[in-house]
């Protein structure tokens, strides 16, 4: 029987049971939905789940949060169409580029240079997705075994530690500390869904507390967002009052710099690992084999990131936060993601919302990033643990150890007077090439003996 256009695009949902709740012992499949009123409510939960990280990461990269929210909605729609509705997912702003972007800006690069580098990286990711689609998912595990992918994710996260210590935390150490404690407390003490949005709750709490501190104690004398020490209020909402309610975010085109591109390219490895983990998690929860959709998912992420960066937006990635919502509700319907995507597009067209985001106090960002960056790094350790990586094997231990120290410590290698490799880029090369070269040499030696 021929599929209709709606089914081919993954938008031909059938009603699950009575449309109220999942049947006992069952889940709502990606191609099913509950009643539209419940689907809209679930879409709202997905918006809240992705919200904090989706606009925090662009702020940390110096990009427009309004545009980030808008393109996250558009990217999600593109993703769902490309995977034909088989992989429910929200595409929010990626954290994997934050460290590389900090390096680019430290070297004098502007937003145009940043988005140009991201665009090239995104096109590489899309090409990898096409390759995986045709040669099979097994290629990912051969080129990027868990030892390598875990190390790259870890070095990307922990490379960001100096950004917290030198940029955000000093702006208001007490607000940063309290915000961090709120995030930690919410993640442990609150039930279910509320625990999964602990970062968002910490951000809102820190924002409100900063405003209360301004009223109670007046301005603070500390480092501001530009690195200058002066007296200023923690919360400045003047931009919010001036911003209109409706309008397009500011767009800009990319520019291309070879050294900036090399700095961000290692993020391809992290994104392949991230997307693979997401598809596997969804496959386990829905009890379906999604290997055939892996290439499409990776291509969709790369394609969406390329479109986003071509107009000045941030890179995107599949969001683990929204997997938590699906696990809690047992509703894997892509209809809820369409609702979330449309809401994000509407929010992105509200400059007043963007101004409110841009006014987040630096101390609040300090408290959030100290948790988020550490979590990114520890996701690498999670990959190692889940795949039982053997560190008694020097092929795993030595290149990974060297690459991590190079990346986290900011070790650099001067190639010419104008070009050097360092940090994340050099660490990734050492991990990737070191692991495969040592693996090949050790296999040859074992074959001889």
C-alpha positions in Angstrom: 0.0 0.0 0.0 1.4 3.4 -1.1 2.3 5.9 1.7 0.6 9.2 1.6 2.7 12.4 1.6 1.9 13.1 5.2 3.3 9.7 6.2 6.4 10.1 4.1 7.1 13.4 5.9 6.3 12.1 9.3 3.2 14.3 9.8 0.5 11.7 9.4 -0.2 11.1 13.1 -2.9 8.6 14.3 -4.7 9.1 17.5 -3.4 6.9 20.4 -6.2 5.2 22.2 -8.7 7.6 23.6 -6.3 10.5 23.1 -6.0 11.2 26.8 -3.1 9.1 28.2 -0.9 6.2 26.9 -2.5 2.8 27.3 -1.3 0.8 30.3 2.2 -0.6 29.6 2.4 1.3 26.3 3.9 4.5 25.0 2.7 7.0 22.4 4.8 6.2 19.3 6.4 9.0 17.1 3.7 8.5 14.5 0.9 8.8 17.0 -0.5 11.6 19.1 -2.8 12.4 22.0 -5.6 14.9 21.7 -4.4 18.3 20.3 -5.0 20.0 23.6 -2.7 17.5 25.4 -0.2 17.6 22.5 0.0 21.4 22.8 0.6 21.1 26.6 3.4 18.5 25.9 4.9 20.9 23.3 5.0 23.5 26.0 6.9 21.2 28.3 9.5 20.6 25.5 9.8 24.4 25.1 10.6 24.8 28.8 13.0 21.9 28.7 15.1 23.2 25.9 14.7 26.9 26.8 17.6 27.5 29.2 20.4 26.0 27.3 19.1 27.1 23.9 19.5 30.8 24.7 22.4 30.5 27.3 24.9 29.0 24.8 24.4 31.7 22.2 24.9 34.3 24.9 28.1 32.6 25.9 29.2 32.6 22.2 28.3 36.3 21.8 25.5 35.5 19.3 21.9 36.8 19.2 19.7 34.7 21.5 16.6 35.9 19.7 17.9 34.5 16.4 19.0 31.3 18.3 15.5 30.6 19.5 14.0 31.3 16.1 16.4 29.0 14.2 16.1 26.3 16.8 12.4 26.1 15.9 13.1 26.1 12.2 15.9 23.6 12.7 13.6 21.2 14.6 11.1 21.3 11.8 13.8 20.6 9.2 15.1 17.7 11.3 11.7 16.1 11.7 11.1 16.3 8.0 14.5 14.9 7.0 14.2 11.9 9.4 10.6 11.4 8.2 9.3 11.7 11.8 11.1 8.5 12.9 13.4 10.2 15.5 11.6 12.6 17.9 14.0 15.3 18.8 14.3 19.0 19.5 17.3 20.8 18.0 18.6 23.5 20.4 21.9 25.5 20.5 25.0 23.3 20.7 27.4 23.5 23.6 30.2 21.8 21.7 31.3 25.0 20.1 31.5 27.3 23.1 35.2 26.6 23.9 36.3 26.9 20.3 34.3 30.2 19.9 36.0 31.6 23.1 39.4 30.8 21.5 38.3 32.5 18.2 37.2 35.6 20.0 40.3 35.7 22.1 42.3 35.7 18.9 40.4 38.7 17.6 37.6 37.0 15.6 34.2 38.5 15.4 30.7 37.0 15.1 31.1 36.7 11.3 34.3 34.7 11.8 32.6 32.5 14.3 29.6 31.7 12.2 31.8 31.1 9.1 33.8 28.5 11.0 30.6 26.9 12.3 29.2 26.8 8.8 32.2 24.9 7.4 32.0 22.5 10.4 28.3 22.0 9.8 28.8 21.1 6.2 31.4 18.6 7.2 28.9 17.1 9.7 26.2 16.9 7.0 28.7 15.2 4.6 29.5 12.6 7.4 25.7 12.0 7.7 25.4 11.3 4.0 28.4 8.9 4.2 26.9 7.1 7.2 23.6 6.8 5.5 25.1 4.9 2.6 27.9 2.8 4.3 26.0 2.1 7.5 26.1 3.0 11.2 29.0 0.6 11.9 31.4 3.1 10.3 30.9 5.5 13.2 32.1 2.9 15.7 35.1 2.0 13.6 36.4 5.6 13.1 35.1 7.0 16.4 35.3 4.2 19.0 34.0 5.1 22.5 37.5 5.7 23.8 38.0 8.5 21.2 34.5 10.0 21.1 34.4 10.1 25.0 37.7 11.8 25.2 36.8 14.5 22.6 33.5 15.3 24.4 35.4 15.5 27.7 38.1 17.8 26.4 35.6 20.1 24.8 33.7 20.5 28.2 36.7 20.8 30.5 38.5 23.2 28.1 35.8 25.7 29.1 36.8 25.9 32.8 38.9 29.0 32.4 36.0 30.8 30.7 34.0 30.3 33.9 36.8 31.3 36.2 38.0 34.3 34.3 34.9 35.7 32.6 31.6 34.9 34.4 32.3 34.0 38.0 34.2 37.2 38.9 31.3 39.4 37.8 29.4 38.5 40.9 30.8 35.6 42.9 27.9 35.4 45.5 25.1 35.4 42.9 27.2 32.8 41.0 27.5 30.6 44.1 23.8 30.9 45.0 22.7 30.2 41.4 25.0 27.1 41.3 23.5 25.8 44.6 19.9 26.4 43.3 20.7 24.3 40.2 22.3 21.5 42.3 19.4 21.5 44.8 16.6 21.6 42.1 18.2 18.7 40.2 18.2 16.5 43.3 15.3 17.7 45.5 12.6 18.3 42.9 10.5 15.5 41.3 10.5 14.4 37.7 10.1 17.1 35.1 11.1 19.9 37.4 14.4 18.3 38.2 15.1 18.1 34.5 14.8 21.8 34.0 17.0 22.6 37.0 19.3 24.8 34.9 16.3 26.9 33.8 15.0 27.2 37.3 18.5 28.3 38.5 18.7 30.9 35.8 15.3 32.4 36.7 16.1 32.3 40.4 19.5 33.9 39.9 18.0 36.6 37.7 15.3 37.5 40.3 17.8 37.4 43.2 20.2 39.8 41.3 17.3 42.2 41.0 16.5 41.9 44.7 20.2 42.4 45.5 20.2 45.6 43.4 17.2 46.9 45.5 18.6 45.8 48.8 22.3 46.6 48.4 22.6 48.9 45.4 25.2 48.7 42.6 28.1 46.3 42.7 31.7 47.2 42.1 33.2 44.4 40.1 34.3 43.2 36.6 31.6 43.8 34.0 30.9 41.8 30.8 33.7 43.7 29.0 36.3 42.9 31.6 36.5 46.4 33.1 36.1 47.0 36.9 33.4 49.6 37.6 30.2 50.3 39.6 27.1 49.0 37.9 23.7 47.4 38.7 23.5 43.6 38.3 20.3 43.8 36.2 20.0 46.5 33.5 16.6 46.3 31.8 16.9 49.5 29.8 17.3 47.5 26.6 14.1 45.6 27.3 12.0 48.8 27.6 13.4 50.1 24.3 13.0 46.9 22.3 9.8 46.4 20.2 7.4 43.5 20.7 7.7 42.2 17.2 10.5 42.2 14.6 13.1 40.1 12.9 16.4 39.4 14.7 19.6 41.0 13.3 21.1 38.8 10.6 24.7 38.7 9.3 26.7 36.7 6.8 29.7 34.5 7.6 33.4 35.2 6.8 36.0 32.4 6.6 39.3 32.1 8.4 41.4 28.9 8.2 42.7 29.0 11.7 39.2 29.5 13.1 37.8 26.7 11.0 40.5 24.3 12.4 39.6 25.3 15.9 36.0 24.3 15.6 36.4 21.1 13.4 36.8 18.8 16.4 33.2 19.6 17.3 32.2 17.3 14.4 33.4 14.3 16.4 31.4 15.5 19.5 28.3 16.0 17.4 28.5 12.6 15.7 28.8 11.0 19.2 26.0 13.2 20.5 23.6 12.4 17.7 24.5 8.7 17.8 23.8 8.6 21.5 20.5 10.4 21.0 19.3 8.0 18.3 20.3 5.0 20.4 18.4 6.4 23.4 15.3 7.0 21.4 15.6 3.5 19.9 15.8 1.9 23.3 12.8 3.9 24.6 10.6 3.3 21.6 11.8 -0.3 21.2 12.6 0.2 17.5 15.8 -0.2 15.4 16.7 3.3 14.2 20.2 2.5 12.7 18.8 3.2 9.3 17.9 6.7 10.5 21.3 7.6 12.0 22.8 9.0 8.8 19.6 11.1 8.2 19.7 12.4 11.8 23.4 13.5 11.5 22.8 15.0 8.1 19.8 16.9 9.4 21.7 18.3 12.3 24.6 19.4 10.0 22.2 20.9 7.4 20.2 22.8 10.1 23.4 24.2 11.6 24.7 25.3 8.2 21.5 27.2 7.5 21.5 28.7 11.0 25.2 29.9 10.8 24.7 31.2 7.2 22.5 34.0 8.7 24.4 34.5 11.9 22.8 31.9 14.2 24.5 29.3 16.4 25.1 25.6 15.6 22.4 23.2 16.7 22.2 19.7 18.2 19.7 17.1 19.4 18.8 17.8 23.0 19.0 15.4 25.9 16.8 17.6 28.0 13.9 16.7 25.8 14.6 13.0 26.0 14.0 13.4 29.7 10.5 14.8 29.0 9.7 11.8 26.7 11.0 9.3 29.3 8.8 10.9 32.0 5.6 11.1 29.9 6.0 8.0 27.7 4.9 10.3 24.8 7.3 10.1 21.9 5.0 11.8 19.4 6.7 14.2 17.0 3.5 16.3 16.9 4.6 17.7 20.3 7.9 18.7 18.8 6.1 20.5 16.0 4.2 22.5 18.6 7.4 23.3 20.4 9.1 24.4 17.2 6.3 26.7 16.2 6.4 28.3 19.7 10.1 28.8 19.4 9.8 30.6 16.1 7.1 32.9 17.5 9.4 33.8 20.5 12.3 34.4 18.2 10.3 37.1 16.5 9.9 39.1 19.7 13.0 41.5 20.2 11.7 42.3 23.7 12.3 38.7 24.7 15.8 38.8 23.2 16.6 41.9 25.2 15.5 40.2 28.4 17.8 37.3 27.7 20.7 39.6 26.9 20.2 41.3 30.3 21.0 38.1 32.2 23.6 39.1 34.9 27.1 37.8 34.5 27.0 36.2 38.0 24.0 34.1 37.0 25.9 32.9 33.9 28.8 32.1 36.2 26.7 29.8 38.4 25.1 28.1 35.5 28.2 27.6 33.4 30.2 26.0 36.2 27.6 23.2 36.2 26.9 23.0 32.4 30.5 22.9 31.4 31.3 20.3 33.9 28.3 18.2 32.7 29.6 18.4 29.1 33.0 17.1 30.2 31.5 14.3 32.3 29.3 13.2 29.3 32.6 11.9 27.9 33.2 9.9 31.0 29.7 8.5 30.7 30.5 7.3 27.2 33.6 5.5 28.6 31.6 3.9 31.4 28.7 2.7 29.3 31.0 1.1 26.7 33.4 -0.3 29.3 36.6 1.3 27.9 39.7 -0.5 29.1 42.2 1.9 30.4 44.6 -0.9 31.3 45.3 -0.9 27.5 48.0 1.7 26.8 46.4 2.3 23.4 43.4 3.8 25.2 45.2 5.3 28.1 48.2 7.2 26.7 46.9 9.1 23.7 43.8 10.1 25.6 45.8 11.3 28.6 48.0 13.4 26.4 45.2 14.8 24.3 43.2 15.8 27.4 46.0 17.7 29.1 46.8 19.4 25.8 43.2 20.6 25.3 42.4 21.5 28.9 45.7 23.2 29.6 45.7 25.1 26.3 49.0 23.6 25.0 49.8 24.9 21.5 52.1 23.9 18.7 53.5 26.8 16.6 53.6 25.6 12.9 54.5 28.9 11.2 54.7 32.5 12.4 51.1 33.0 11.5 49.6 29.6 12.2 49.5 27.4 15.3 47.5 24.5 16.6 46.4 24.4 20.2 43.8 23.6 22.8 40.8 21.6 21.5 42.1 21.2 17.9 45.5 19.8 18.9 44.1 17.7 21.7 41.6 16.1 19.3 44.3 15.3 16.7 46.4 13.7 19.4 43.5 11.6 20.7 42.2 10.5 17.2 45.5 9.9 15.4 47.3 8.6 18.5 44.6 6.0 19.2 44.4 4.7 15.7 48.1 4.7 15.0 48.9 2.9 18.2 46.0 0.4 17.6 47.4 -0.4 14.2 51.0 -0.8 15.5 50.0 -2.9 18.4 47.8 -5.2 16.2 50.8 -5.7 13.9 53.1 -6.5 16.8 50.6 -9.0 18.2 50.3 -10.7 14.7 54.1 -11.1 14.5 54.5 -12.6 18.0 
